[in-house]
Amino acid sequence: MKTNLISRKVYFVKLSYAILPLMLLLLCISANSVASDLEKNLNDAITNNRAAEVARVLKSGGAKLKEAIRNNAAHYIRQVSRYGTAEIVRQVLEGCALTGEKQALNHALVEAADNNSFAEVVPLLLVYGADPNHEYNMNYVLNRVVMLYSGKPDKSEQLLTTVRVLLDRGAYIDSFDDSMETPLMTACRNNDLPVVKLLISRGANPGLQNKDTKSAMSYAPAGSAVANELARKSTNAKVAGKGEPALGLPTSPGANLFNMSADELDQHTQNLSFDNYMNDLMQLSAAVSSGDADTVKELLGKGLDADSVVDDSGITMLMQAANLEIAELLLAAGADAGRADAKGWTALHHLATREADEKLAIRLIRAGADIHHRNNDGETPLRATGLLFTENIAPAWGSALITLLVNEGADIDTSDKQGHTLLHQAAFNDNEALAKICIARGGNPDIKTKAGKTPRQIARELKSKNCLKAFSSR
């Protein structure tokens, strides 16, 4: 009996030794599961911008959760910078002592550009020591924010503030992406005048070119305020080749700053000549679009072709002419009024999409501009005038130009490739001013597109009340 009792005690002792590790293992698994759930909840709260939930999870997770976050610092820094508000960034980075992770902060700064709260997160990361000139995935934060938000009115103030902060913190203003596009080129391409002005005032170089040999002026819409701003900058800039040697080349006989052979130096000199030519050409484009007649005379006097184009868009100087005086100078120098660009637009087409005056339009027509010429989309200059109304560029000028073109023989019911006339465009946009001038000049609200739709039908379907009112007279 006594032996049996001892055997049982030994059995239970052995069993307890076997169960204890198992219990410890289960406790560890349970703890890890809880930690895993907390991390999942934390990531969800960050991604969905729930600051109160982030605070709750951090508090409930305590020291162990913070340790887990520190062990995965790069992920959490990236996560809060990409998705969180400034409050969430502070909660995680300061609460978990991550502000010293400089490499991760540098990467996160570039990704913060994609955050809806970029205007508050980017400056905060800079305060933590992130490098504004850090390259990550072939991008810099300045290039990224300008690329994402320039040309977007609802983001304008946030973008301007962020760009100022980055520049104040030492961001390189002419940084470029993998296509060698600078922030200024991007802002010009997106026609963002405030950003262009800010960048130029801080020293951005409008003469730089990307991989496609396009500069900021190449992207500025012809005749736009952005083009004019670049023109003022170009006018004040010193051009190599005007009175002093380009790149400071030595002028003494036999001098060779670059230690080149005679053939290499000759090729280099030719390259510099081409660079000077392109510089003059860019200045001519800027002067033409801004109305700087004196500079236009000077550059044409140097032998520049009045029909020159600055890039593969094919837009000529005459297409950019700011006023009648500039057009006269170009026409006198041999500019072709009937020439079309790569999209089939003539100078008259370009005139139909920006504010101008009748004298310039008449001069182009008298110089040979074809009022019936169709661009690649099948639009005549008259058909292109719709944008003056629907984009509220210059409705008064639009009315005057439509009247002028109709008087010159243009068909008020001319259409594009799909059969849409100006009245169709008016109906789609419920633009009463466009509808009225077209009706007044004989437009037909019952003409059909290739799909069989009339302006009147479209106006009814879209409840374009203003157009229906204008159509009621026909």
C-alpha positions in Angstrom: 0.0 0.0 0.0 2.8 2.3 1.0 4.6 1.5 -2.3 1.6 2.3 -4.3 1.2 5.7 -2.6 4.9 6.5 -3.4 4.4 5.4 -7.0 1.5 7.7 -7.4 3.4 10.7 -5.9 6.2 10.1 -8.3 3.8 9.8 -11.2 2.1 13.2 -10.3 5.5 14.9 -9.9 6.6 13.6 -13.3 3.3 14.7 -14.8 3.6 18.2 -13.4 7.1 18.4 -14.9 5.6 17.5 -18.3 2.6 19.8 -18.0 4.5 22.9 -16.9 6.5 23.5 -20.1 3.3 22.9 -22.1 1.5 25.5 -20.0 4.3 27.9 -20.5 4.2 27.3 -24.3 0.5 27.9 -24.3 1.0 31.1 -22.4 3.6 32.3 -24.9 1.4 31.4 -27.8 -1.5 33.2 -26.2 0.7 36.3 -25.5 2.1 36.3 -29.1 -1.4 36.0 -30.4 -2.6 39.0 -28.4 0.5 40.9 -29.5 -0.3 39.9 -33.1 -3.9 41.0 -32.8 -2.8 44.4 -31.3 -0.4 45.0 -34.2 -3.1 44.2 -36.7 -5.5 46.6 -34.9 -2.7 49.2 -34.8 -2.0 48.9 -38.5 -5.7 49.1 -39.3 -6.1 52.2 -37.1 -3.1 53.9 -38.8 -4.3 53.1 -42.3 -7.8 54.4 -41.6 -6.5 57.5 -39.7 -8.2 56.8 -36.4 -5.9 58.6 -33.9 -8.0 57.7 -30.8 -7.8 54.0 -31.7 -4.1 54.3 -32.2 -3.7 55.8 -28.8 -5.9 53.1 -27.2 -4.0 50.2 -28.9 -0.6 51.6 -27.9 -1.8 52.0 -24.3 -3.3 48.5 -24.1 -0.3 46.9 -25.7 2.1 48.5 -23.2 5.9 47.9 -23.3 5.7 44.7 -25.2 3.8 46.2 -28.1 6.2 49.1 -28.3 9.1 46.7 -28.3 7.5 44.8 -31.2 7.1 48.2 -33.0 10.7 49.1 -32.5 11.8 45.7 -33.8 9.9 46.5 -37.0 10.7 50.2 -37.0 11.1 50.7 -40.8 7.6 49.3 -41.4 5.8 51.5 -38.8 7.7 54.7 -39.8 6.7 54.1 -43.4 3.1 53.2 -42.4 2.4 56.3 -40.4 4.2 58.6 -42.8 2.2 57.2 -45.8 -1.2 57.0 -44.2 -1.4 58.8 -40.8 -2.0 62.3 -39.8 0.6 64.4 -37.9 -1.0 63.4 -34.7 -0.7 59.7 -35.4 2.9 60.2 -36.6 3.7 61.8 -33.2 1.9 59.0 -31.3 3.9 56.2 -32.9 7.3 57.8 -33.6 7.6 59.7 -30.3 5.7 57.2 -28.2 7.8 54.3 -29.4 11.1 56.2 -29.6 11.5 55.9 -33.3 12.7 59.4 -34.1 16.3 58.3 -34.2 15.8 55.9 -37.1 17.3 58.3 -39.7 17.4 56.0 -42.7 13.8 54.9 -42.3 12.8 58.5 -41.8 14.5 59.5 -45.0 12.7 56.8 -47.0 9.4 57.7 -45.3 9.8 61.4 -46.2 9.6 60.6 -49.9 6.6 58.3 -49.4 4.9 61.0 -47.2 4.3 62.9 -50.4 1.5 60.4 -51.2 -0.2 61.0 -47.9 -3.5 63.0 -48.0 -2.0 64.9 -45.0 1.3 65.5 -46.7 1.3 69.2 -45.8 1.5 68.4 -42.1 3.4 65.1 -42.2 6.3 66.2 -44.4 7.3 69.2 -42.2 7.0 67.0 -39.1 9.4 64.4 -40.6 11.8 67.2 -41.4 11.7 68.3 -37.8 12.6 64.7 -36.8 15.7 65.0 -39.0 14.6 63.5 -42.3 16.9 64.6 -45.2 15.0 66.6 -47.9 17.6 65.6 -50.5 17.3 61.9 -49.9 16.7 59.8 -53.0 14.3 56.9 -52.7 13.0 54.8 -55.6 14.4 57.3 -58.0 12.4 60.1 -56.4 12.9 63.1 -54.2 10.2 64.5 -52.0 10.1 67.9 -53.7 9.7 66.3 -57.1 7.1 64.0 -55.8 4.8 66.6 -54.2 5.0 68.9 -57.2 4.2 66.0 -59.5 1.2 64.8 -57.5 -0.4 68.1 -56.6 0.6 70.9 -59.0 -2.3 72.0 -61.2 -4.8 71.0 -58.6 -6.6 74.1 -57.2 -7.9 72.2 -54.1 -4.3 71.4 -53.1 -2.6 74.7 -54.1 -2.1 76.2 -50.7 -1.0 73.0 -49.1 1.5 72.4 -51.9 2.9 76.0 -51.8 3.4 75.7 -48.0 5.1 72.3 -48.3 7.4 73.5 -51.2 8.4 76.5 -49.1 9.2 74.3 -46.1 11.3 71.9 -48.1 13.2 74.7 -49.8 13.8 76.4 -46.4 15.1 73.1 -45.1 17.6 72.9 -48.0 15.9 70.8 -50.6 17.7 71.1 -53.9 15.4 73.1 -56.1 16.5 71.6 -59.4 16.4 67.9 -58.3 15.3 65.6 -61.0 13.5 62.2 -61.3 14.5 59.3 -63.5 13.4 61.2 -66.7 15.5 64.2 -65.5 12.4 66.3 -65.0 12.8 69.1 -62.5 10.0 70.4 -60.2 9.8 73.6 -62.5 9.2 71.5 -65.6 6.5 69.6 -63.8 4.8 72.7 -62.6 4.9 74.2 -66.1 3.5 71.0 -67.6 0.6 71.3 -65.1 0.2 75.0 -65.8 0.5 75.9 -62.1 1.5 79.6 -62.0 1.8 80.0 -58.2 4.3 77.1 -58.0 6.2 78.3 -61.1 6.5 81.8 -59.5 7.7 80.3 -56.2 10.3 78.1 -57.8 11.6 80.8 -60.1 11.8 83.3 -57.1 13.9 80.7 -55.2 16.3 80.2 -58.1 15.0 77.3 -60.2 16.8 77.1 -63.6 14.4 77.3 -66.5 17.1 76.3 -69.0 17.6 72.8 -67.8 16.5 70.0 -70.1 15.2 66.5 -69.4 16.0 63.3 -71.2 13.8 64.4 -74.1 15.8 67.6 -74.4 12.7 69.5 -73.2 12.9 72.5 -70.9 10.4 74.2 -68.7 9.3 76.5 -71.5 8.6 73.4 -73.7 5.9 72.4 -71.2 4.4 75.9 -70.6 1.2 76.4 -72.6 1.8 78.9 -75.4 0.7 82.4 -74.5 -0.1 81.4 -70.9 0.8 83.3 -67.7 3.3 80.5 -67.0 5.0 81.1 -70.3 5.1 84.8 -69.6 6.6 84.2 -66.2 9.4 82.1 -67.7 9.9 84.7 -70.4 10.6 87.4 -67.8 13.1 85.0 -66.1 14.8 84.3 -69.4 15.0 87.9 -70.4 16.9 88.7 -67.2 19.3 85.8 -67.6 22.7 86.1 -69.1 23.1 84.1 -72.2 26.4 82.4 -73.0 27.8 83.6 -76.2 26.7 87.2 -75.9 30.0 89.1 -75.3 31.8 86.4 -73.3 33.0 82.9 -73.9 30.6 80.1 -73.1 31.4 78.1 -69.9 34.4 80.5 -69.3 36.5 78.9 -72.0 40.0 80.4 -72.2 40.5 82.8 -75.2 44.3 82.8 -75.4 45.8 81.0 -78.5 46.3 77.3 -77.8 44.6 77.3 -74.5 42.7 74.1 -73.7 40.9 74.1 -70.3 39.6 70.6 -70.8 42.8 69.0 -72.0 41.1 67.8 -75.2 42.6 66.9 -78.6 42.1 69.3 -81.5 39.2 67.2 -82.9 37.5 66.9 -79.5 37.8 70.6 -78.9 36.3 71.3 -82.3 33.4 69.0 -81.6 32.9 70.6 -78.2 32.9 74.1 -79.8 30.2 72.9 -82.2 28.1 71.6 -79.3 28.4 74.9 -77.5 27.2 76.7 -80.7 24.2 74.4 -80.8 23.5 75.1 -77.1 23.7 78.8 -77.7 21.3 78.5 -80.7 18.8 76.5 -78.5 19.2 79.1 -75.8 18.4 81.9 -78.3 15.5 79.8 -79.6 14.0 79.4 -76.1 14.4 83.2 -75.6 12.6 83.9 -78.9 9.7 81.6 -77.8 9.5 83.3 -74.5 9.6 86.8 -76.1 7.0 85.9 -78.7 4.5 84.6 -76.1 5.0 87.5 -73.7 4.8 90.2 -76.4 8.4 91.4 -76.0 8.8 93.0 -79.5 12.3 94.4 -78.9 13.7 90.9 -78.1 11.9 89.3 -81.0 13.4 91.9 -83.4 16.9 91.3 -81.9 16.7 87.5 -82.2 15.1 87.4 -85.6 17.9 89.8 -86.6 20.4 87.2 -85.6 19.0 84.9 -88.3 16.6 82.7 -86.3 14.0 81.1 -88.5 10.5 82.6 -87.9 9.0 79.2 -88.3 11.3 77.6 -85.7 9.8 75.1 -83.2 11.4 74.3 -79.8 10.3 70.7 -79.4 8.4 67.8 -81.1 5.0 69.4 -80.4 5.6 71.3 -83.6 4.2 74.6 -82.1 5.7 77.5 -84.1 6.5 81.0 -83.0 3.4 82.4 -84.8 1.1 80.0 -82.9 2.4 81.6 -79.7 2.2 85.2 -80.9 0.9 87.4 -78.0 -0.5 90.2 -80.2 -0.7 91.7 -83.7 2.7 93.4 -83.4 4.5 90.1 -82.7 2.6 88.4 -85.5 3.6 91.1 -88.0 7.2 90.8 -87.1 7.1 87.0 -87.6 5.1 87.2 -90.8 7.5 89.8 -92.2 10.3 87.3 -91.4 8.7 84.6 -93.3 6.4 82.8 -90.8 3.8 80.5 -92.5 0.3 81.3 -91.2 -1.1 78.0 -92.6 1.4 75.7 -91.0 0.1 73.0 -88.5 1.7 71.5 -85.4 2.0 67.8 -84.6 -1.7 67.7 -83.5 -2.9 69.5 -86.7 -3.5 72.8 -85.0 -2.8 76.0 -87.0 -2.1 79.4 -85.5 -5.8 80.1 -86.0 -6.7 77.0 -83.9 -4.4 78.2 -81.1 -6.0 81.7 -81.3 -9.4 80.0 -80.8 -8.4 78.6 -77.4 -6.9 81.7 -75.7 -7.9 85.3 -75.3 -6.9 87.5 -78.3 -8.3 90.2 -80.5 -10.0 90.4 -83.9 -7.2 92.2 -85.6 -4.8 89.4 -85.0 -7.3 86.8 -86.3 -8.0 88.8 -89.4 -4.3 89.2 -90.1 -3.7 85.5 -89.8 -6.6 84.8 -92.3 -5.3 87.4 -94.7 -1.8 85.8 -94.4 -3.2 82.5 -95.5 -4.6 80.8 -92.4 -7.3 78.3 -93.6 -10.6 78.7 -91.6 -11.6 75.3 -92.9 -8.5 73.4 -91.8 -9.2 70.4 -89.6 -6.9 69.3 -86.8 -6.2 65.6 -86.0 -9.5 65.4 -84.1 -11.4 66.8 -87.1 -12.0 70.3 -85.6 -11.9 73.5 -87.5 -10.8 76.7 -85.8 -14.5 77.6 -85.3 -15.2 74.2 -83.7 -12.3 74.7 -81.3 -13.8 78.0 -79.9 -16.1 76.0 -77.6 -13.4 75.9 -74.9 -13.4 79.6 -74.6 -16.9 79.2 -73.2 -17.0 75.9 -71.4 -13.6 76.5 -69.7 -14.6 80.1 -69.1 -11.4 81.3 -70.7 -12.8 84.3 -72.6 -16.5 84.0 -73.6 -16.7 87.5 -74.9 -13.7 86.9 -77.2 -15.3 83.6 -78.2 -18.5 85.3 -79.3 -16.5 87.8 -81.4 -14.4 85.1 -83.0 -17.4 83.0 -83.9 -19.0 86.0 -85.5 -15.8 86.8 -87.4 -15.2 83.2 -88.7 -18.8 82.8 -89.8 -18.6 86.2 -91.6 -15.4 84.8 -93.3 -17.3 81.8 -94.5 -17.0 79.2 -91.7 -19.9 76.8 -91.2 -21.5 77.4 -87.8 -22.6 73.7 -87.8 -19.2 72.3 -88.5 -18.5 69.2 -86.4 -15.6 67.1 -85.2 -15.0 63.4 -86.2 -18.0 62.2 -84.0 -20.3 64.8 -85.5 -20.4 67.1 -82.4 -21.1 70.7 -83.2 -20.6 73.7 -81.0 -24.3 73.4 -80.0 -23.7 69.8 -78.9 -20.8 71.1 -76.8 -23.1 73.8 -75.3 -25.8 71.2 -74.5 -23.3 68.9 -72.8 -22.1 71.8 -70.6 -25.4 73.7 -70.3 -23.5 76.8 -71.6 -26.1 79.4 -72.4 -23.6 82.0 -73.8 -22.2 79.5 -76.4 -25.7 78.3 -77.3 -27.0 81.8 -77.8 -24.2 83.0 -80.1 -24.5 79.8 -82.2 -28.2 80.1 -82.5 -27.8 83.8 -83.4 -25.4 82.9 -86.2 -27.7 80.2 -87.6 -26.8 77.1 -85.6 -29.1 74.1 -85.9 -30.2 72.5 -82.5 -31.6 69.5 -84.4 -28.5 68.5 -86.3 -27.4 64.9 -85.5 -24.1 63.4 -84.5 -22.9 60.1 -86.0 -24.7 58.4 -83.1 -27.9 60.2 -84.0 -28.0 62.6 -81.1 -29.1 66.3 -81.5 -28.2 69.2 -79.3 -31.8 69.5 -78.3 -32.0 65.8 -77.3 -28.8 66.0 -75.2 -30.0 69.1 -73.5 -33.3 67.3 -72.5 -31.5 64.2 -71.3 -29.0 66.2 -69.2 -31.6 68.7 -68.1 -29.5 71.6 -69.6 -32.2 74.2 -68.9 -30.2 77.2 -70.1 -29.6 75.6 -73.4 -33.2 74.4 -73.8 -34.2 78.0 -73.2 -31.8 79.2 -75.9 -33.0 76.4 -78.3 -36.7 77.4 -77.9 -36.3 80.2 -80.5 -35.6 77.5 -83.1 
